[in-house]
Amino acid sequence: MILPIYLYGQQVLRTETEEITKEYPNLKELVANMFETMYNADGVGLAAPQVGLSIRLLVIDGSPMAPDFPECKDFKRVMINPEIIEETEETITLEEGCLSLPGIHESVSRAAGIRIKYFDEDFTGHDETIEGFAARIVQHECEHLEGHVFIDNISAIRRQLNKAKLNNIIKGTARCSYRAKAVGK
């Protein structure tokens, strides 16, 4: 089932999330719905707050990025209660967008590599080192779990230049090609 994607201005996007256990109700169904929602919106990552849930869950499929970023080939993950435990000192600055901020793209600097611990949908533990654009996707989605969005990482002047677009998202007048939930809608 395709879920509505919560847009900028929704309080759930600014709320720190709670860890979940394997007893979380209908977890596998939720994961399947999140993947379907993400694919329908042409995204490569989706965090639970983006579908209105303040839980530590995200889904990623970086495969569409593989032609430009080979490390994304077959990079499909479900991450429950993820925790980034190391970041490289080296950073890379690239343009990002977000399904919760339609029409906004900005350059963001992120660690070139990370080490992360998480559980998959079967609650099997993983400790993984991830590099390049795949690491960028994970960092972007993990930020959602802390109540942040990618524009928090840009300069005040760049945020000011996007103010009209942000206001349109909040008012529900921003265009997006997928099912979305704006403030007050």
Disulfide bonds with the S-S distance in Angstrom:
none
